[in-house]
Amino acid sequence: MTTAISDVIDEISGASPAVSARRRPVTREQSQASFDALFAPVDDSEFALDDRWLLAAFVTRLTAADPTADFYADRAREAAPDLAVHVLAEADAQTAAGPYGVYAEPGLQRENIVGPRYLPSADVRAAVGDKLAAALAHAHLVTYRLRETDGASHDALLDAGWSVDGIVTLSQLIAFLAFQQRVAAGLRVLSATEVAA
């Protein structure tokens, strides 16, 4: 199984030693602590660890085909190979440019953007289960149509068997991955710039 990683952002980003050394210590410590809390939980009864790897693979692939997505895809294949086949195929099929969505506020209607809306097919639900399928749909909504998240989107998770604590952890996971993937991308750019200079 996955071994402990002392600094996952350094590993994912491939940051040069000089660029890595410029990272603020408190930021480094807190981001690693968040990773450890999400992927080495004391209790995963509300959100199973294997499902966390699968969700992470899905979310990061929606955002980019980059080393962060590769990192989580490898962990998902390691944790749950049969499910990872379906989840990764869905991620590849559901990538889009985004963001999209419709604002509820009348004054923002001119900023509405039409785009794809993802609901897992019956075949996908049968393959991964209703609970994980609902999480994939929610993750896609948050990634591409954040302005449309509301009580109904959370009710869909509750109806699929998610607890409130599980939904909170799911939301924390998605937010952390967005942060981590962008930081890793930035460190890669800085490292490449340093090499080119």
ChimeraX attribute file (.defattr): number of C-alpha atoms within 10 A of each C-alpha:
attribute: neighborCount
match mode: 1-to-1
recipient: residues
	/A:1	6
	/A:2	9
	/A:3	5
	/A:4	9
	/A:5	12
	/A:6	11
	/A:7	15
	/A:8	19
	/A:9	22
	/A:10	20
	/A:11	14
	/A:12	22
	/A:13	23
	/A:14	17
	/A:15	21
	/A:16	16
	/A:17	10
	/A:18	11
	/A:19	17
	/A:20	17
	/A:21	10
	/A:22	8
	/A:23	12
	/A:24	9
	/A:25	10
	/A:26	9
	/A:27	10
	/A:28	15
	/A:29	13
	/A:30	11
	/A:31	18
	/A:32	18
	/A:33	14
	/A:34	15
	/A:35	20
	/A:36	17
	/A:37	14
	/A:38	20
	/A:39	18
	/A:40	13
	/A:41	13
	/A:42	9
	/A:43	10
	/A:44	16
	/A:45	10
	/A:46	16
	/A:47	21
	/A:48	13
	/A:49	19
	/A:50	20
	/A:51	21
	/A:52	24
	/A:53	25
	/A:54	27
	/A:55	28
	/A:56	28
	/A:57	26
	/A:58	27
	/A:59	27
	/A:60	25
	/A:61	23
	/A:62	23
	/A:63	22
	/A:64	17
	/A:65	12
	/A:66	15
	/A:67	19
	/A:68	25
	/A:69	22
	/A:70	16
	/A:71	17
	/A:72	22
	/A:73	25
	/A:74	16
	/A:75	21
	/A:76	27
	/A:77	19
	/A:78	15
	/A:79	19
	/A:80	15
	/A:81	16
	/A:82	13
	/A:83	19
	/A:84	25
	/A:85	16
	/A:86	16
	/A:87	26
	/A:88	21
	/A:89	12
	/A:90	19
	/A:91	20
	/A:92	14
	/A:93	10
	/A:94	17
	/A:95	19
	/A:96	17
	/A:97	11
	/A:98	14
	/A:99	17
	/A:100	21
	/A:101	21
	/A:102	17
	/A:103	17
	/A:104	11
	/A:105	7
	/A:106	7
	/A:107	8
	/A:108	10
	/A:109	12
	/A:110	9
	/A:111	11
	/A:112	14
	/A:113	14
	/A:114	12
	/A:115	15
	/A:116	18
	/A:117	13
	/A:118	17
	/A:119	16
	/A:120	18
	/A:121	11
	/A:122	11
	/A:123	10
	/A:124	18
	/A:125	16
	/A:126	11
	/A:127	16
	/A:128	20
	/A:129	14
	/A:130	18
	/A:131	18
	/A:132	25
	/A:133	23
	/A:134	24
	/A:135	23
	/A:136	24
	/A:137	18
	/A:138	24
	/A:139	24
	/A:140	25
	/A:141	22
	/A:142	19
	/A:143	21
	/A:144	22
	/A:145	23
	/A:146	17
	/A:147	16
	/A:148	16
	/A:149	13
	/A:150	9
	/A:151	8
	/A:152	10
	/A:153	15
	/A:154	17
	/A:155	12
	/A:156	16
	/A:157	22
	/A:158	16
	/A:159	12
	/A:160	16
	/A:161	15
	/A:162	21
	/A:163	14
	/A:164	13
	/A:165	12
	/A:166	18
	/A:167	18
	/A:168	13
	/A:169	18
	/A:170	23
	/A:171	15
	/A:172	13
	/A:173	23
	/A:174	21
	/A:175	15
	/A:176	16
	/A:177	20
	/A:178	15
	/A:179	12
	/A:180	22
	/A:181	20
	/A:182	14
	/A:183	16
	/A:184	22
	/A:185	20
	/A:186	14
	/A:187	21
	/A:188	20
	/A:189	15
	/A:190	17
	/A:191	19
	/A:192	14
	/A:193	10
	/A:194	12
	/A:195	9
	/A:196	7
	/A:197	5
